[in-house]
Amino acid sequence: MDTEASDLLDKIRQQFNWYSYPWYPLEYSPKGDANALFIHNLITPYYLRNQRVIDTTGKIILDAGCGSGYTSLILAAANPGATIVGIDLSEVSIQKARERLKYHQFENVEFHTLSIYDVQTLGLTFDYINCDETLYLLPDLHQALQVLKAVLKPEGIIRGNLHSLYTRTHIFRAQNLFKLMGLMDSNPEETEIETALQTIQSLKDDVPLKAFIWSSKFEGKERYGAALVNLLMQGDKGFTIPDLFAALKTTDLEFISMVNWRLWEPLDLFQDPENLPLFWAMNLPDLPDELRLHIFELMCPVHRLLDFWCGHPNVAKSVTPVQQWQMSEWQRAKVYLHPQLATKSVWEDLVCSINDHDSFTISQHLSAPIMAPVTLNSLMANCLLPLWEGPQPIQALVNRWLAVQPLDPITLEPRSEVQAFEEIKSLLMYLETYLYVLLELPA
């Protein structure tokens, strides 16, 4: 690594020694945050790639750039039985991470003060690598991905993210201004932070730099932290979807999915997706992932992060998408509830909806990644109750539906098993779109 790159890493280390990130209090727990647990659960990306449900017991998970350990805590809570290994440049952050996981009584964890570029010195390989809010700071993205790939098990998955060039363009302008002012020559502390904040706050409200950047986060008790990770972030860089795919191609990594994949759909940007302009009606349905995502970011640059999952190429299981299953496959399938819904509180809310004959808004318990609320008729939702006991064959849900609603509500004729099966199948296909349920065929 050249001197310039080493100097940048040292600046990053000093910055996070001075102000560790994330700055959640030690006692703060993610156990009630279903969305965070959903994203950090290995089951989610593994299912997206392989249409299989994986057991996290015994898996080894790397939190690369773990900071003060909050993401390590989420990973430990989301992946029961897994070992969490956290690394970070900042000695202060690593100490806080150790304290955090000890406070929450997770023992199967270890932390090391270590650069991502040196992760191979641990002598470990990993089932899952979480590299959150880190890659965009590093001096050499391609080298970092190569190093992470080298310690990734054959079927392992990497979660990484890059700052969006388009969404964060005003922040990058501010950073360039403060570099010009000399505020980032060394590690910014109180004086530099106050100067940066006062500069923007003193501008007229309609000056673009202030209009697009200033918010309440720069006025609260964590304003120093907000300023550091935005206005004065050492090493911060912006990327586009083509940049992301070029980096994956260079390092021979295969794109799996965006982490919030349902929020990257170009069709959702049109007023009437069923009546597209001719050009888009002809071309949009068959576009490859890279082009679809790039079109979205050009039309609607709303995502701060290009947040993605990737892995070794050509290791995905050969599966038939659920939408293309034959009846014989449906009859053999097993239905799982996503672990982040398999909680007592969700079950109690469902039971309450059933008793009160109210609709069940499942998305109020898990809203990532969706565009609009997902609501179920309470009678139909009743069929899902057995899933809180464990995975079920589809026939078990069909039988329950026949018991709950034995008559066709229009004809008042007995509901046939074929009709009940089709109705349950439609329900499961709808819920599987959001991974509320996971559908697996026996090997």
Stockholm file with secondary structure:
# STOCKHOLM 1.0

chainA/1-443         MDTEASDLLDKIRQQFNWYSYPWYPLEYSPKGDANALFIHNLITPYYLRNQRVIDTTGKIILDAGCGSGYTSLILAAANPGATIVGIDLSEVSIQKARERLKYHQFENVEFHTLSIYDVQTLGLTFDYINCDETLYLLPDLHQALQVLKAVLKPEGIIRGNLHSLYTRTHIFRAQNLFKLMGLMDSNPEETEIETALQTIQSLKDDVPLKAFIWSSKFEGKERYGAALVNLLMQGDKGFTIPDLFAALKTTDLEFISMVNWRLWEPLDLFQDPENLPLFWAMNLPDLPDELRLHIFELMCPVHRLLDFWCGHPNVAKSVTPVQQWQMSEWQRAKVYLHPQLATKSVWEDLVCSINDHDSFTISQHLSAPIMAPVTLNSLMANCLLPLWEGPQPIQALVNRWLAVQPLDPITLEPRSEVQAFEEIKSLLMYLETYLYVLLELPA
#=GR chainA/1-443 SS CCHHHHHHHHHHHHHHHHSCSSCCCTTCCCTTCHHHHHHHCTHHHHHHHHSCCCCCTTCEEEEETCTTSHHHHHHHHHSTTCEEEEEESCHHHHHHHHHHHHHTTCCSEEEEECCGGGGGGGCCCEEEEEECSCGGGSSCHHHHHHHHHHTEEEEEEEEEEEEBTTTTHHHHHHHHHHHHTTTTSSCCCHHHHHHHHHHHHTSCTTSHHHHHHCCGGGTSTTHHHHHHTTTTCTTCCCBCHHHHHHHHHHTTCEEEEETTGGGCCGGGGSSCTTSCCHHHHHHGGGCCHHHHHHHHHHHCCCCSEEEEEEECTTCSCCCCCGGGCCHHHHHHCEEEECTTTCSHHHHHHHHHHHHHTCCEEGGGTCCTTCSSCCEECHHHHGGGGGGGTSCEEHHHHHHHHHHHCCBCTTTCSBCCHHHHHHHHHHHHHHHHTTTSEEEECCC
#=GC SS_cons         CCHHHHHHHHHHHHHHHHSCSSCCCTTCCCTTCHHHHHHHCTHHHHHHHHSCCCCCTTCEEEEETCTTSHHHHHHHHHSTTCEEEEEESCHHHHHHHHHHHHHTTCCSEEEEECCGGGGGGGCCCEEEEEECSCGGGSSCHHHHHHHHHHTEEEEEEEEEEEEBTTTTHHHHHHHHHHHHTTTTSSCCCHHHHHHHHHHHHTSCTTSHHHHHHCCGGGTSTTHHHHHHTTTTCTTCCCBCHHHHHHHHHHTTCEEEEETTGGGCCGGGGSSCTTSCCHHHHHHGGGCCHHHHHHHHHHHCCCCSEEEEEEECTTCSCCCCCGGGCCHHHHHHCEEEECTTTCSHHHHHHHHHHHHHTCCEEGGGTCCTTCSSCCEECHHHHGGGGGGGTSCEEHHHHHHHHHHHCCBCTTTCSBCCHHHHHHHHHHHHHHHHTTTSEEEECCC
//
